[in-house]
Amino acid sequence: MDKILSYWIETTRDTNYPQLESDIDVDVAIVGGGITGLTTAYLLSKGGVKLAVIDANRIAKGTSGHTTAKITSQHSLKYAKTIKSFGEEKALQYAQANEAAIDMVEEIVKENNIDCDFKRVPAYVFTQEEDYIKKLENETSAAKSLKLPAEYTDRLELPFSIKGAVKFSDQAQFHPRKYLLALASIIKEKGSHIFENTRIVDVQEGDPHILVSDGGKLIRASSVVQATRYPFFDTPGLYFSRLYPERSYLIGMHIDGSLPEGMFINAESPTRTLRMHTSDNDSLLLIGGENHKTGHGDDLHKHYENVMDFANRNFTIIDAPYKWSAQDYTAMDEIPIIGSMTSGKNSIYVATGYEKWGMSNGTAAAMIISDLILHGESPWEQVYSPSRFTPVASAKNFIMENADVAKNYITGKLNTPDNEIDIGRGEAVITEVDGNKVGMYRDTDGKRHIVSTTCTHIGCELKWNSAELSWDCPCHGSRFTYTGDIIEGPALENIKPNETSI
C-alpha cells in the first residue's frame, strides 16, 4: 500500500477533453470541473444556457475524486451550533438545502439512468466517550426541530462499543466519478464546452467579464462561477482571511465480513469515518479521518498508519489496495460561502468552504447558483451569502487561524535552512543555494529536484509533505509537486525550479 491511489479514479476511465486553444464567447464560464462546477453546468444547460466548464487539470480528479462520497445532511454536530450562531431560520435553510441536494442527485441519476452505485442509506454520528452523550442528545433535538430525519440511539452493530449515536434516515452514497463523468457527457451532448488542462490566471471584470487562461486565450462571459474549492479571483472577498485548509486521509480495504448498512462518523477526535462501498464486482470498506491543517506536521505517513491501526484493531483485513488524501476548506463561521460576490445582474459567483461535506454542499451550491443566474433568487441564498457578516460565529476561528498564518509566515522566513544536503532517495530537505532558500527532493532514481520554497500566493514558506511527496503551504493550502507544478490551492503560478547543480 505504498502508492497513493484513489478508488474512485482507479475504477473509472480517464478523460481527454481539449485545452482551450482559441478565444470564445459564452453566457456563463464555470471554472472548476468537480461536483459544484459540473452540477451547475448540468442545471444551466437544461435551461438553455451557453456555457463552458474550464478545469486546470482533469475534471473530477480534485476533491471530488478523493472524497468519502457521502451525500448527507448529517454533518457531524452541526445543527445545535448553527441554530445558536445563526438562528433557527438560517439553520433551516442550511438543512433544507442539503436535504434537497440528496434528492437532486437521486433525480439526476434516475432521469439519466446513471450507473454510479447510488444507494439510500442512513448516516450516523456516534461517540465512544461519555462526555459526548449530552451533545448528541442536543444535536438530535436541534435536527428534529428543523424537520430533519433524526433520532437518537445507544446501539449500533459495529465491531466496537459506542455510548450513543444520532441517526439520520434516508441519506445516500455513490461513486462520484461515475456520476460526474456521466454529467460531463450530458453537458457536452447539449452543446456546451468542457476544457481541461486550462488554468485561468486572471479575471477582468466588465460587461462581459474576460477570463484569461495560462495560454493567453480569452473567455468572454456574462457570468462567471468560481467552483475551484478556493476562489482564484479573491480581491472582493479577501477569502484568504476567511477560509482555512485541512487535509484528511482515507484507506480502501477488503475485509472478512462487512459493516451494517450506513455511513458512520464519530463526534470526538481523532475523527474516524467508515462506510462500505459496493459495486457490481467489488465490496470495499472505506475508513478515514486524521484531519490536520495543511502544511502542518512532520511525518505525514503517520496519519495513514493511524487509520490502518484502527482498522486492524476492529476488522480482519484481507488487503488494502487504495489510500488517498483530500484537501478541504472551511469558512471561519463554519458555513460554506456560496452566491454572488459582485454586484449587478452579470455577476461573479463563488462556492467554497464546504467543511468536508462537499457532495451535498457542492450540489446545493450548484442549485443556488443556477437559480440565481436563471431566476435571480434562491430560497437558501441568505445563510450561504458571501456578503454575510458573522463576527460572533467567526471570531474564534478567525483569530486562531490568521494568527497561525502570521506565525507560519514569520517563522518560515526566520528558520535556518539545513545545509546538510546528503539526503537519501525519497527524502527532502530545505537548504540554501547561492544564498537562496530552496527545497531539494531526491527521487527513487537518485535525481535531485530543487525548487524555490516560497509560495507564489502571498509568499509563505512551504513545508515538505512526505506522504504525498509535495511542497505544501501552511498559510492557505497551496500545494506543489516536487518539480514545482501547482497541485491545488489559491496559487496561480508554479514555484520556480532551481537549476543550480549541487
N, C-alpha and C positions, 0 to 999 in steps of 0.2 A: 504493500500500500504506500509506495514512495511517491508516485505521480499524483499531481492534482488533477482529478477527473470528476467532472460534474455528470451525474447520471442523466440529467435532462439533455445535456449537449451530446453525450456519447451515444444516446439512443435515438437521435434524430439526424436527419440529413443536414449537410452544410448548405448554406445559401450562397447565391452568386449574383446578387443584384449589382448593377453597374455603379461606377463612380459618376459623380456629376461632371460632365465634360463640356457643357455649354450653358449659357445664361438661360434662365427660364422664368416665366410668369405664372403664378398660381394665386388662388384665393387665400389659401392657408398653407403656411410652411410649418411642419411639425418636426422639431429637432429631437431625435431620440426614438429608437425603434424597440422599446421594451413594452411592458404591459400598458403603460399610460399612452405612449405615442401611437401604438398600433390600434388600441381600442378607440382612441379619439378619431383616428383616421377612418376606421370602420364605420363609426357612428356618423361622421360627417359625410363620408362617401355615400351613405344611404340617403342623405339629404341633398345629394346632387352637387356637393362642393368639390371644386377642382383643387387638388392638394398634392403636396409632396412630403414624404417622410424621408428624413436625412439622418443617417447614423454614422458616427465617426469610425466604427468598426463593422461588425456584422450584427444584423438585427437579432434581438432576443438572446444575446450572449453576455449581457451585463448582469445586473442583479436578477433580472427575470430568468436568466439561465442558471442562477446559483441560489435559488430560493428554497424554502421548505415546501412551497406550493400549497399553503393553506389559504382557502378563501373563506374568511370568517369575520364576523363582527365581534368575536370574543378576543379582545386584545389585552390579555392578562388582566391586571387590576386597573381597568381604565375608567369605568363609569362613575364610581363614587367620587373619584378625584376630579373628573371632568365636570360633574354637577357642582361640586364645591368651587371650582375655579371659574367656570363659565356660566353656570346657571342651568336650570333644567331645560329651557327651550333650546339652547345651543347643543347641549348634550344629546337631546332628542334628535336634532339634525344629524349629528355625527352617527348615532345609532342607526337612523333610518337610511343614511347614505350607504353605510356598509352592509346592511341587510339587502338593500336594493342592488348592490354590486353583486352579491351572490346570485340573486335572481337574474341579473343581466347576463352573467357568464353562462348560466344554465340556458337561458333563452337563446343566446348566440349559438351555443353548442347544438341545441335541438333544431334551430332554424336552418343551420347549415350542415347538419349531420356530421359534426366534427368528432373524430375518434381521438379523444385525448384523456381517457381514463377518468372522466368526470364522475364523481360519486358524492352523494349527500351522506354526511356522517356527522356525529356530534363532536363538539370541541370542549375540552376540559382544561381548567386551570386548577392545579392541585397543590397541596402543601404536605410536607413531612415534618413540619415544625408547629408546635402548639401555639406559638405566638401569632401565627398567621390565620388561625381559625376565625377569629373575630373579623379580620379583614375580608376573608372570603364570604362570610355571612353578610357583611355590609355591602360587598360587591353584588351579591345575589339580589339583595333588596333594591339597590340602585338600578341594576339592569332590569328587574321586573317593573320598576316604576316607569321605565322608558319603553315598556311593552316588548322587551327582548325575550327570547325563549329560554329563560334561565331558571335553574333550580339547584338547590344545594344537596349534596350527598356526602356521606362519610365512608362510602365503599366504592372501590374500583378494582377490577380484576387484573391488576398489574402485578408484575413479579416482585414488587416491594410494597411495604405497607405505607399508607397515607393517613393523615389526620383529618382531611376534609377536601372537598373539591366543589367547584362551580361547573355545572354542565350547561352548555348552550346546544339546544337541539337544532337539527336541520341545517347544519353548516356544510362545507364542501371541500373537496380536494381534487387535484387534477394533475396532468402532465403539462406544465406551462409552455414548453417549446412546441409540443404537438398542437396545442391550441393557437399559439401566436403565429406559427408558420402557416397554419390554415387561414388565419385572419389576413396575413400578408398576401396570400394568393388571391383572396377575395378582393382586397383593395386594388391589386393590380388589374384584376378582371374588370373592375368598374372604371378603369381608365386613369387611375392616379399613378403617381411616380413613387418608387422606392429607390433611394440611392444609399449605397454602402461605401465604407472607406472614404467618407467625405466629412471632414471636420469643419464646422462653422466657427470662424475665428473672430467675426465682428458682426454687429447689427447696427445699421444706420437707421434710426427712427425717421419715419416720414409717411407719405401717402403716395405710393406704397412704402412699406419697410423694405430695406435692402439687406439681405444676408450675404456675407462674403465667405466663401469657402477657402480652405487652405491651398487650393489650387488656383485661387484668384477668380473663380466663377461666381456669378451673382444669381441670387434667387430674389425676385421681387414678389412680395406678398402683402395682401391687405391685413392679414392677421398672422401672428407668429405664436406657436406653442412651444414652450421650453419643457420638454419631457425627458430631461437629461440627468435626473437624480439631483444634481447640483446645478443651479442656474448659471449658464455661461455668460448671460447678459445680466450683470449683477448690480449695476450702479443704482437704479431707482430704489432697490430694496435693501441694499447693504447686507446681502444674505450671508456673507462670510461671518457676520457677527450674530446671526440669528439661527444658525444651524451648527450641529457638531456631528462628526462622523464616528461610526463604530464598526468594527469587524466582528463577525461571528462565524462559527465553524460547524460543518455537518459531515457525517460519515454514513455511507450507504452500505449495508451489510446483509448477508443471507444468514438466517438463524434457524436453529432447530426449534420449531414452534412458531408462534405468532403473537401479536398484540390483540387485545379486544378491539372491536371496531371503534374508531375515533381518532382524534388528534389531541395530544396531551402536552402541556407545558406547566412547569412548576412556577410558583409565585416568588420563591426566595432565590437567593444567589448561592452558588453559581447556577445559571439558567440551564435547564435540561428540557429539550423539546423532543418529542417522539411521535412517529406515526408510521404505519405501513403504507407502502405504495404497491399496488397490484395491477399488473397489465396482463395481456393475453398470455405471455410466456415467462413472466418473472414476478417474484414477490420479494420486496426489499424492505428492510427496516431502516428508517432514517432516524438517526439520533444526533442532536447537535446542541449548541449553546456556546458558552465560553466567550461572551461578548466583551470587548475591550475597546478603548479609544484607539483609533488608527494611529500608527506610528509610535505606540507606547509598548513597552515590554522589550525583553531581550530575546530569549529563545522562544520563538512563537510556535515551534513544534510542540511545546508542552500543551497547547490547547487541544490539538488533535489527540495527544496522549491522554489527557484528562477525560475526553469524551470516550475514548476507547476503554479506559479503565472502568468507567461507569458501565459501559456495555458489557464488559467481561464479568463484572460483579453480578449482573442481573439476567444475562442471556447466555445461551450456548451458541457461540458464533461459529459458523462454517467458514465464511471468508468475508472480507471487507474490501471489495474491489473499487469502491468510489470514495473519494473525500474531496471536499471543496470548501471554500470560504466565500463570504459575501460582505459587501460594504453597504451600509445604510446610513442615512442622515436623519437626525431627529431635530425638530424645531424646539427652541428654548421653552416654549409653553406646552410642548408635547402634543400639539395638534398640527397636522400637516398644513402646509401653505399652498392653497390651490385657488386660482382665479386670475383676474386681470391685475397686472402690475403697472399698467399705464392707463391714463385716462383717454376717453374718446371711444367712438364706435369701433374703429380699427385698432385693436389693442394687441399688446404682447402679453401672453398668458404664461403662468408658471405653475408647476406642480412638483412639490418637493417635501422632504421631511416626513416620510411615512412611518418612521419609528419601527422598522422591521415588519410592518403589516402592509406590504406593497401590493399583494394580489387583490385585496379588497379595496384599500385606499386608492390604488392606481386605477382600478376600474371605476370607482366613484369619481376620481379626478376627471377621467375621460367623459363621464356622464355630465359632470358640472360644466366643464369647458365647452363641450359640444353644445350644451343647452345655452350657454352664454353667447356663443357665436351664432347659433341658429335662431334663438328666441330672445336673447338679451337678459335672461334671468334663469336662476336655478333655485329650487326650494331649499338647497343646503349651502348656498354660497356664503351665508353670513358667518357660520362657525369657522370656515376654512379661509376666510378672506385674507389676502396678503397685506391689506392695509389695517388689519385689526391692531389694537393697542392693548396689550395684556401684561402690564408691568408686574402685577402680583403673581400671576401664573408663571411668568418668565424669569422673575428676579433671581431665584436660587441658581438655576442652570446658567443664566446669562453671566452672573458674576463668576461662578466657578469655571465655566468653560472658557470665557475670554481671559480670565486670569491665567488659565493653563496655556492658552495660546501665547500670551505675553511671556510667560515663563520659558516656554519652549523656544520662542524666537530669540530671547536674550541668551539663554544657556547654550543654544545651538551655535551662536556666534562666538561664545566665550570658550567652549570646550576645546581642549588641546588635542589636535589630531594625533593619532597613533603613527609614529614614524617607523614602526616595525612592519615592514611590508612583505615579510617572508610568510605568506599565507598559503594554506593548503587548498586543494581542489574542493570546490563547493563552499568556500569561505569568502567573507568580505571584510573590509576594514576601511575606516576613514583615515586618510593620510594627507600629506602635502606633496605637491609637485610644483616646483618653481614658485614657492610661496603661496600657492592656491590650495584651498581645501578641496579634496576630491574623494570620491568613493571608488574603491577598487574591489572587483569581484573576479576570482579565478574560477573558470568553468571546469566541467569534468574532463575536458581535453587539455587543461593546463593553460589555456589562453586567458590573459588578464584583460578585463574590460574596465576602463577608467572613465568616470563621468563627474561632472560638477555635482556637488551635494546641496546646491541652493535651489529650492523650489521656484519654478518660474511663475507661480501665482502671486505671492506677496513677499517672497524672499526668505521664508523659514528654512532651516537646515533639515535635510532629510535624514531618516534613520533606516537601517537595513532590516528587511523582513526576511528572516532565514527560512520561514515556512513556504513563502510564495516566491522567493528569490526576486524581490523587488525593493526599490527605494521608496519609502513612504513618508509623507509629510505629517508630522504630529500636530500641525495647526489646523488645517482644513481638509485633510484627507486626500490630497492629490497623490497618485502613485505612478511610478515609472519602472520600466523594465531595467535590467542591469546594463542594457545598451543605451538607455536614455529616452526611450519612446514612452509617451503618455499611455497609461493603462486606464485611468479613470480620475475623476475629481475635477475641481474648478480650473486647473491649469490648462492653458491653451497652447503652450509651447513645450517642446521636448526639452529635457535637460541636456546640456552640451557635452558630448564625449570629449575626452582629453586624449590627444594622440601621442602625448609625450611618452617615450619609452623609458621604463624604469628597470 
